[in-house]
Amino acid sequence: MERDVHQLIQDCLQFFSNNCYTQHRIDRYRSLWKYGILLYMKERNLSSYTPSLGQQYISDCVPYENVKPFDREKIRSIQVLDDWLNLGYIRKRSVTPINHPLFGEIGSQMQKLIDHLQSLRRSYVTIKDYQLYLNGFLLNLNRSGAYSIQDISERHILEFISTTENNKVNIVSCLRVLLRYWFENNLIETDFEPILKSYKWIKN
């Protein structure tokens, strides 16, 4: 589902007005969209908004961790657009955990690892960390035009690691587990272990 982003925003603003949102709050959302998703789409010469584009904006513009109040407002501004697009109304704001969906063909293969880790009774924190890192890797793959696990190459792996700023050791460890799981279960033919076995080598 997609919609012209300017019309979508106007519909949301009208909903706010009809439901007695304060002018301060309406202006705040207007500013979040103007300097957020609108600027993001303008830089990419895009006019049609989709929920997947919103998720990509969050991935690119909101840090993986240490999410600050302003970052949460960015996320909320996207949730509002998604609500109107998918539901035709905007749900009341609530404190909910940030989700990191594993979508598409590659995402479904990543989910197999998550299910496997859950069967091994890995901790909730470990599972959430893996979902976070894998979601980032998935979005990076999609931006590079890789939509199947057979499309993944050494270039995609090293490119993703090079663009991450925090927790590189944990990210490399997560990718090692993922790619080893895929290889051992005959989901991919290439063994990527040699390029990931030494974090120091990747860092250099």
C-alpha positions as CSV (number, residue, x, y, z in Angstrom):
1,M,0.0,0.0,0.0
2,E,1.3,3.4,-0.9
3,R,0.1,7.0,-0.9
4,D,1.4,10.4,-2.0
5,V,3.3,11.6,1.1
6,H,2.0,15.1,1.1
7,Q,-1.7,14.0,0.9
8,L,-1.0,11.4,3.6
9,I,0.4,14.1,5.9
10,Q,-2.5,16.4,5.2
11,D,-5.0,13.6,6.1
12,C,-3.1,13.1,9.4
13,L,-3.1,16.8,10.2
14,Q,-6.9,16.9,9.5
15,F,-7.4,13.9,11.8
16,F,-5.5,15.7,14.6
17,S,-7.6,18.8,14.1
18,N,-10.9,16.8,14.1
19,N,-9.8,15.0,17.3
20,C,-8.9,18.1,19.3
21,Y,-5.1,17.7,19.3
22,T,-3.4,20.9,20.6
23,Q,-2.0,23.3,18.1
24,H,1.4,22.8,19.7
25,R,1.2,19.1,19.1
26,I,0.0,19.5,15.5
27,D,2.9,21.9,14.8
28,R,5.3,19.5,16.3
29,Y,4.3,16.7,14.0
30,R,4.4,19.1,11.0
31,S,8.0,19.9,11.9
32,L,9.0,16.3,12.4
33,W,7.7,15.4,9.0
34,K,9.1,18.5,7.3
35,Y,12.6,17.8,8.5
36,G,12.3,14.1,8.7
37,I,10.5,11.8,6.2
38,L,9.8,14.6,3.7
39,L,13.4,15.7,3.6
40,Y,14.5,12.1,3.4
41,M,12.2,11.4,0.4
42,K,13.1,14.6,-1.4
43,E,16.8,13.8,-1.3
44,R,15.9,10.5,-3.0
45,N,13.4,12.0,-5.4
46,L,10.5,10.0,-4.0
47,S,6.9,11.1,-3.6
48,S,5.0,7.9,-2.7
49,Y,5.1,6.7,0.9
50,T,5.0,3.1,2.0
51,P,5.4,1.5,5.4
52,S,8.6,-0.2,4.2
53,L,10.0,3.2,3.2
54,G,9.1,4.4,6.7
55,Q,11.1,1.5,8.3
56,Q,14.0,2.3,6.1
57,Y,13.9,5.9,7.2
58,I,14.0,4.8,10.8
59,S,16.9,2.4,10.2
60,D,18.9,5.2,8.4
61,C,18.0,8.1,10.7
62,V,17.5,6.6,14.2
63,P,20.4,5.0,16.1
64,Y,20.3,1.3,16.9
65,E,20.8,1.9,20.6
66,N,20.7,4.7,23.1
67,V,17.5,6.0,21.5
68,K,16.8,9.6,22.8
69,P,13.4,11.3,23.2
70,F,13.8,13.1,19.9
71,D,14.5,9.8,18.1
72,R,11.4,8.3,19.6
73,E,9.4,11.3,18.2
74,K,10.8,10.5,14.8
75,I,9.6,6.9,15.2
76,R,6.2,8.0,16.4
77,S,5.9,10.3,13.3
78,I,6.3,7.3,11.1
79,Q,3.9,5.2,13.2
80,V,1.3,7.9,12.7
81,L,1.7,7.7,8.9
82,D,1.5,3.9,9.0
83,D,-1.6,4.0,11.1
84,W,-3.5,6.3,8.8
85,L,-2.3,4.4,5.7
86,N,-3.2,0.9,7.1
87,L,-6.1,1.6,9.4
88,G,-7.7,4.9,8.4
89,Y,-7.2,6.3,11.8
90,I,-4.4,7.1,14.3
91,R,-4.0,5.0,17.4
92,K,-3.4,6.8,20.7
93,R,0.2,7.1,21.7
94,S,1.4,4.3,23.9
95,V,4.8,3.1,25.1
96,T,5.6,0.1,23.1
97,P,8.9,-1.6,22.4
98,I,10.6,-0.8,19.1
99,N,10.2,-3.7,16.7
100,H,12.8,-4.8,14.2
101,P,10.9,-6.9,11.7
102,L,12.5,-9.6,9.6
103,F,10.6,-9.3,6.3
104,G,10.8,-10.8,2.8
105,E,12.6,-13.9,1.7
106,I,15.8,-13.2,3.5
107,G,14.0,-12.1,6.6
108,S,12.1,-15.5,6.7
109,Q,15.5,-17.3,6.6
110,M,16.8,-15.1,9.4
111,Q,13.7,-15.9,11.4
112,K,14.7,-19.6,11.3
113,L,17.8,-18.7,13.3
114,I,15.8,-16.7,15.8
115,D,13.4,-19.7,16.2
116,H,16.5,-22.0,16.7
117,L,17.9,-19.7,19.3
118,Q,14.6,-19.6,21.1
119,S,14.5,-23.4,21.1
120,L,17.9,-23.3,22.8
121,R,16.3,-21.1,25.5
122,R,18.6,-18.1,24.7
123,S,17.8,-15.1,26.9
124,Y,15.2,-12.5,25.9
125,V,18.0,-9.8,25.7
126,T,20.1,-12.0,23.3
127,I,17.1,-12.6,21.0
128,K,16.2,-8.9,20.9
129,D,19.9,-8.0,20.1
130,Y,20.0,-10.6,17.3
131,Q,16.7,-9.2,15.8
132,L,18.2,-5.7,16.0
133,Y,21.4,-6.6,14.2
134,L,19.7,-8.8,11.6
135,N,17.1,-6.2,10.8
136,G,20.0,-3.7,10.1
137,F,21.7,-6.3,7.9
138,L,18.5,-7.0,6.1
139,L,17.8,-3.4,5.3
140,N,21.3,-2.9,4.1
141,L,21.0,-5.9,1.8
142,N,17.7,-4.6,0.4
143,R,19.3,-1.2,-0.3
144,S,22.1,-3.1,-2.2
145,G,19.6,-5.0,-4.3
146,A,20.0,-8.4,-2.5
147,Y,16.6,-10.0,-1.9
148,S,17.5,-13.6,-1.7
149,I,20.1,-15.3,0.5
150,Q,21.8,-16.6,-2.7
151,D,22.4,-13.0,-3.6
152,I,24.5,-12.3,-0.5
153,S,28.2,-11.9,-1.2
154,E,31.3,-11.1,0.8
155,R,30.9,-7.5,-0.4
156,H,27.5,-7.2,1.3
157,I,28.8,-8.5,4.6
158,L,31.9,-6.3,4.8
159,E,30.0,-3.3,3.5
160,F,27.4,-3.6,6.3
161,I,30.1,-4.0,9.0
162,S,32.0,-1.0,7.7
163,T,28.9,1.2,8.0
164,T,28.1,0.3,11.6
165,E,29.5,2.6,14.3
166,N,28.5,0.8,17.5
167,N,28.8,-2.7,18.8
168,K,30.8,-4.0,15.8
169,V,32.1,-7.0,17.8
170,N,28.5,-8.1,18.6
171,I,27.4,-7.5,15.0
172,V,30.2,-9.6,13.6
173,S,29.5,-12.3,16.1
174,C,25.8,-12.2,15.1
175,L,26.6,-12.5,11.4
176,R,29.0,-15.4,12.1
177,V,26.2,-17.3,13.9
178,L,23.7,-16.5,11.1
179,L,25.9,-17.5,8.2
180,R,27.3,-20.6,9.9
181,Y,23.7,-21.7,10.7
182,W,22.7,-21.2,7.1
183,F,25.8,-23.0,5.8
184,E,25.4,-25.9,8.2
185,N,21.8,-26.3,7.2
186,N,22.5,-26.2,3.5
187,L,20.6,-22.9,3.0
188,I,23.7,-21.3,1.4
189,E,26.6,-22.9,-0.5
190,T,29.3,-20.4,0.5
191,D,31.1,-20.7,3.8
192,F,31.7,-17.1,5.0
193,E,33.4,-18.2,8.2
194,P,36.9,-17.3,7.0
195,I,36.1,-13.6,6.4
196,L,34.4,-13.3,9.8
197,K,36.6,-15.4,12.1
198,S,38.9,-12.4,13.0
199,Y,37.2,-9.1,14.0
200,K,40.6,-7.4,14.2
201,W,41.2,-8.3,10.5
202,I,37.9,-6.7,9.5
203,K,38.5,-3.6,11.6
204,N,41.8,-3.1,9.9
